[in-house]
Amino acid sequence: MSTDMSSASETDTLTSDAKRLSIRKMNKHYGDFHAVKDLDIEVEPGEFLVLLGPSGCGKSTALRMIAGLEEITSGEVIMGERDVTHVLPKYRDIAMVFQSYALYPHKTVAENIGFPLKVTGVPLEQRNQAVLDAAAQVQMETLLERYPRELSGGQRQRVALARAIIRRPSAFLMDEPLSNLDAKLRGFMRAELKHMQHELGVTTIYVTHDQIEAMTLAHRVAIMKDGELQQLGTPAEVYTNPTNLFVAGFMGSPPMNFIEGTLSQGSIQVGNDKIFLQGAQEGTAVTMGFRPEDADVVEAGEGRFDAMVYTAEMTGDLTLVTVKHGQSILTIKMPKDFVVDYDQKVGIQFDSGLSYLFSTSDGSRLKAIVVDS
């Protein structure tokens, strides 16, 4: 029910000028290095799309090509009905927010926010009102006379956001804008940013390597690896139905647990125990995965396999139990009052319906399933 209500609410907030952003077969070569490979994404009007992936996967390069800051080797960028592939950045009607804030140190907050309108010749009175409106949107209206050096990191990022907002662009492009903030402030700014984009309804592409940011901010997530799009879907879709081993391991905190084995006589050997599979070919090297929240620590001999407790961490709302099984380190989420000793032998139980199977050789998702013996 809540999902349907959320979708309706998001649609209601779209501004009339929100535009579709089409990225069609976009490539980037640096000599022999293929940095972005046939990236093909349709970003809906007013959508918040997150490009997610590890450092060096090509996500920032893709964003800079969309902005016009990097030349596209091949492919197209379409804003609404307009092909902007070869249009200069300043004519693309796109506002970009950088990790480094990029504020003018000698200008006040008000002057930084209003600068985009000043260079386009907007009259002073109209500009001043727009500055007040944009500053209020990010709760900076009481600090307009300060200089960047007098602001905290979070306040500087708000000024950068206000400077982007004031133009009312067709799209926001954001390159890891929260990565310089501490953990507490980053969480607060995530909520602020999501609420702001919800109210403005501006088409937004946001780059991050932080999957928590992706899960909490995005309408849809595009996961990249080595310049290629691995999966595109809602946060719930990519979390619960990963298409391959990379996506499964990248999404989630703590990440998915993996155990490798080779299918022999319908099972894989896990220590002294066997886990039975159905639907995989004999002799296939298989990687089985399960999420930390989909498993339990039980008495030794009562789970699907046994392991040794490596450590236990009480985080406040739960206890993270890390166990060692052969060379594998696995993490299980248990209730906050769960107590276990170091080096204790325990059993690990998980729901077969909430497990995943992948080909170890190429990482592809297998149709095979874990079954009870």
C-alpha positions in Angstrom: 0.0 0.0 0.0 2.7 2.5 1.0 4.5 1.9 -2.4 1.4 2.9 -4.4 0.8 5.9 -2.3 4.4 7.0 -2.6 4.3 6.6 -6.4 1.2 8.7 -6.7 2.7 11.4 -4.4 5.8 11.5 -6.5 3.9 11.9 -9.7 1.8 14.7 -8.2 5.0 16.7 -7.5 6.4 16.7 -11.0 6.7 20.2 -12.4 5.1 20.9 -15.7 8.6 21.5 -17.3 10.2 18.2 -16.1 11.8 16.6 -19.0 12.8 13.1 -20.1 16.6 12.5 -20.4 17.6 9.9 -22.9 21.1 8.4 -22.9 21.4 6.3 -26.0 24.3 3.9 -26.7 26.8 6.3 -25.1 30.5 5.4 -25.3 33.7 6.9 -24.1 37.2 5.9 -25.2 40.5 7.2 -23.9 42.8 5.8 -26.5 42.5 2.0 -26.2 40.7 2.2 -22.8 36.9 1.8 -23.1 35.6 3.8 -20.1 31.9 3.8 -20.8 30.3 1.0 -22.9 27.0 1.5 -24.8 25.3 3.1 -21.8 21.5 3.2 -22.7 19.1 4.6 -20.1 15.8 6.5 -20.3 15.4 8.8 -17.3 11.7 9.6 -16.8 10.6 13.3 -16.3 11.0 14.1 -12.6 12.8 10.9 -11.9 15.7 10.5 -9.4 18.1 8.1 -11.0 21.3 7.0 -9.2 24.3 5.8 -11.1 26.0 3.4 -8.6 29.2 1.5 -8.7 32.8 1.2 -7.4 35.5 3.7 -8.1 36.6 3.6 -11.7 33.4 2.0 -13.0 32.7 5.0 -15.4 29.8 6.6 -13.6 31.4 10.0 -13.1 32.6 9.9 -16.7 29.1 9.2 -17.9 27.7 12.1 -15.8 30.3 14.5 -17.2 29.4 13.4 -20.8 25.7 14.1 -20.1 26.7 17.5 -18.7 28.9 18.2 -21.8 32.1 18.4 -19.7 33.5 15.3 -21.5 33.3 14.7 -25.2 31.2 11.7 -26.2 33.0 9.2 -28.4 29.7 7.9 -29.8 26.0 7.9 -28.8 23.4 10.5 -28.1 22.1 12.6 -25.2 18.5 13.8 -25.7 16.9 16.3 -23.3 13.1 16.3 -23.9 12.9 16.5 -27.7 16.3 18.2 -28.1 19.5 16.5 -29.1 22.2 18.1 -26.8 25.0 15.6 -27.7 27.2 18.3 -29.2 25.7 21.4 -27.4 28.0 23.4 -25.1 27.4 22.8 -21.3 26.1 26.3 -20.7 23.3 25.7 -23.3 22.1 22.3 -22.1 19.8 23.7 -19.4 21.5 21.4 -16.8 22.7 22.3 -13.3 25.6 20.3 -11.9 26.5 19.9 -8.2 30.0 18.7 -7.4 31.6 16.9 -4.6 33.9 19.9 -3.9 31.0 22.4 -3.7 32.9 24.8 -6.1 31.9 28.0 -4.3 33.5 31.4 -4.9 35.4 32.1 -1.7 35.3 35.9 -2.1 31.5 36.0 -2.6 28.8 35.8 0.1 26.3 33.1 0.2 23.8 35.3 -1.5 26.3 36.2 -4.3 27.2 32.6 -4.8 23.5 31.5 -5.1 22.6 34.4 -7.4 25.6 34.1 -9.6 24.0 32.0 -12.4 21.2 34.6 -12.7 23.7 37.5 -12.7 25.7 36.1 -15.6 22.5 35.7 -17.7 21.5 39.4 -17.0 18.5 38.8 -14.7 17.5 42.2 -13.1 18.7 42.8 -9.6 15.3 42.9 -7.9 14.2 39.7 -9.6 17.5 38.1 -8.8 17.3 39.0 -5.1 13.9 37.5 -4.8 15.0 34.3 -6.5 18.0 34.1 -4.1 15.7 34.4 -1.1 13.4 31.7 -2.5 16.3 29.3 -3.3 18.0 29.9 0.1 14.7 29.2 1.9 14.4 25.9 -0.1 17.7 24.7 1.6 17.2 26.5 4.9 20.0 29.0 4.4 18.1 32.3 4.3 19.6 33.5 7.6 23.2 33.1 6.4 23.1 35.0 3.2 25.8 37.5 4.2 28.3 34.9 5.3 31.3 33.7 3.2 32.0 30.1 2.4 34.9 30.0 4.9 32.4 30.8 7.7 30.2 27.8 6.9 30.2 24.1 7.8 30.6 21.4 5.2 26.8 20.8 5.2 26.0 24.5 4.8 28.4 24.8 1.9 26.7 21.9 0.2 23.4 23.6 0.7 24.7 26.7 -0.9 25.8 24.6 -3.9 22.4 23.1 -4.1 20.6 26.5 -3.9 22.8 27.7 -6.7 21.7 24.8 -8.8 18.0 25.3 -7.8 17.9 29.0 -8.6 18.2 28.3 -12.4 15.2 25.9 -12.4 17.1 23.7 -14.9 15.6 20.8 -16.9 17.9 18.4 -15.0 20.2 18.2 -12.0 23.4 16.3 -12.3 25.1 15.5 -8.9 28.5 13.9 -8.6 28.9 12.5 -5.1 27.8 15.7 -3.4 27.6 14.3 0.1 30.9 12.3 0.2 32.8 15.0 2.0 30.4 15.1 4.9 30.6 13.2 8.2 28.2 10.2 8.6 25.6 12.0 10.7 25.4 15.0 8.5 25.4 12.8 5.4 22.3 11.1 6.7 20.6 14.4 7.4 21.5 15.8 4.0 20.2 12.7 2.2 16.8 13.4 3.7 17.0 17.1 2.8 18.1 16.3 -0.7 15.3 13.7 -1.3 12.7 16.1 0.0 13.9 18.9 -2.1 13.9 16.9 -5.3 10.5 15.5 -4.4 9.1 19.1 -4.1 10.9 20.5 -7.2 10.2 17.4 -9.4 13.3 18.1 -11.5 14.8 15.2 -13.4 18.0 14.2 -11.5 21.0 11.9 -12.1 23.1 11.3 -9.0 26.4 9.6 -8.9 27.6 7.7 -5.9 29.7 4.6 -4.8 27.6 4.4 -1.6 24.8 1.9 -2.0 23.0 3.2 1.1 22.7 6.6 -0.6 21.4 4.8 -3.7 18.8 2.7 -1.8 17.5 5.7 0.2 17.5 8.4 -2.6 16.7 6.7 -5.9 13.5 6.0 -7.7 15.7 3.7 -9.8 19.3 2.6 -9.5 21.7 1.9 -12.5 24.5 -0.3 -11.3 27.7 0.0 -13.3 30.9 -2.1 -13.4 33.9 -1.6 -15.7 32.0 0.9 -17.8 29.0 -1.4 -18.4 25.4 -1.2 -17.0 24.8 -4.3 -14.9 21.2 -3.8 -13.8 18.6 -1.0 -13.8 15.6 -1.1 -11.5 14.1 0.2 -8.3 16.1 -0.2 -5.2 13.8 -3.0 -4.1 14.2 -4.8 -7.4 18.0 -4.7 -7.5 18.2 -5.7 -3.8 15.8 -8.6 -3.9 16.3 -9.8 -7.5 20.0 -9.2 -8.5 20.8 -10.2 -12.0 24.3 -11.3 -11.3 26.9 -12.0 -8.6 28.4 -8.5 -8.8 25.1 -6.8 -8.2 24.2 -9.2 -5.4 27.5 -8.5 -3.6 27.5 -4.8 -4.2 24.0 -4.0 -2.8 23.4 -4.4 0.9 25.2 -3.4 4.1 26.6 -5.7 5.3 26.8 -7.3 1.9 25.4 -10.7 0.8 27.1 -13.8 2.2 28.6 -16.1 -0.4 29.7 -19.8 -0.2 31.3 -21.5 -3.2 31.0 -25.2 -4.1 30.8 -27.6 -7.0 27.6 -29.5 -7.6 28.0 -33.2 -7.1 25.2 -35.7 -6.8 22.7 -32.8 -6.3 24.5 -31.0 -3.5 27.5 -28.8 -2.7 29.8 -29.7 0.1 30.0 -27.0 2.9 32.5 -28.3 5.4 31.1 -31.5 6.9 27.6 -30.6 5.7 25.8 -30.7 2.3 23.4 -28.1 0.8 21.1 -29.6 -1.7 20.3 -27.9 -5.0 17.8 -28.4 -7.7 18.0 -27.2 -11.3 21.8 -26.9 -11.7 24.0 -29.1 -13.9 26.3 -31.6 -12.3 29.9 -30.4 -12.0 28.9 -26.7 -12.1 30.9 -24.4 -9.9 28.2 -22.6 -7.9 28.2 -19.6 -5.6 25.4 -19.6 -3.1 24.3 -16.4 -1.5 22.0 -15.3 1.3 21.4 -11.9 3.0 22.6 -11.3 6.6 19.0 -10.5 7.6 17.7 -13.8 6.1 19.7 -16.1 8.3 19.9 -17.1 12.0 22.6 -18.3 14.3 21.4 -21.5 16.0 22.9 -24.4 18.0 25.7 -26.3 16.3 24.3 -29.2 14.2 20.8 -27.6 13.9 21.4 -25.4 10.9 22.3 -26.0 7.3 26.0 -25.9 8.2 28.3 -25.2 11.1 30.7 -22.3 11.5 32.9 -20.7 14.2 32.1 -17.3 15.7 34.7 -14.8 14.7 33.2 -11.7 16.5 29.9 -10.2 17.6 29.1 -6.5 17.5 26.1 -4.9 19.2 25.2 -1.9 17.0 22.2 -0.6 19.0 19.2 -2.0 17.2 20.8 -5.4 16.4 23.8 -7.6 16.9 26.1 -8.4 13.9 27.5 -11.9 14.3 30.5 -12.7 12.1 31.4 -16.3 11.6 34.2 -18.0 9.8 33.5 -21.0 7.5 36.7 -22.3 5.9 38.0 -19.2 4.1 34.6 -17.5 4.0 33.6 -14.8 6.4 29.8 -14.5 6.8 27.7 -12.0 8.7 24.4 -12.6 10.3 22.0 -10.0 11.7 20.6 -11.1 15.1 18.4 -9.4 17.7 20.2 -6.7 19.8 20.1 -8.9 23.0 21.7 -11.9 21.3 24.8 -13.1 23.1 27.4 -15.5 21.7 31.1 -16.3 22.7 34.1 -15.9 20.5 35.3 -19.1 18.8 32.0 -20.8 19.7 30.8 -23.5 17.2 27.3 -22.5 15.9 24.9 -23.5 13.3 23.8 -21.2 10.4 20.2 -21.5 9.3 18.7 -19.7 6.3 15.4 -19.9 4.3 15.9 -21.7 1.1 13.4 -19.4 -0.6 15.6 -16.4 0.3 18.8 -17.7 -1.1 20.5 -17.1 -4.4 22.6 -19.2 -6.8 25.1 -17.9 -9.3 27.6 -19.4 -11.7 31.1 -19.0 -10.1 32.7 -18.8 -13.6 30.8 -15.9 -15.1 28.7 -14.6 -12.2 25.4 -15.1 -14.0 22.2 -15.8 -12.0 21.2 -19.5 -12.1 17.6 -20.7 -12.1 18.6 -23.4 -9.6 17.3 -23.3 -6.1 18.3 -24.6 -2.6 16.1 -27.4 -1.4 15.6 -29.1 1.9 17.4 -32.5 2.1 
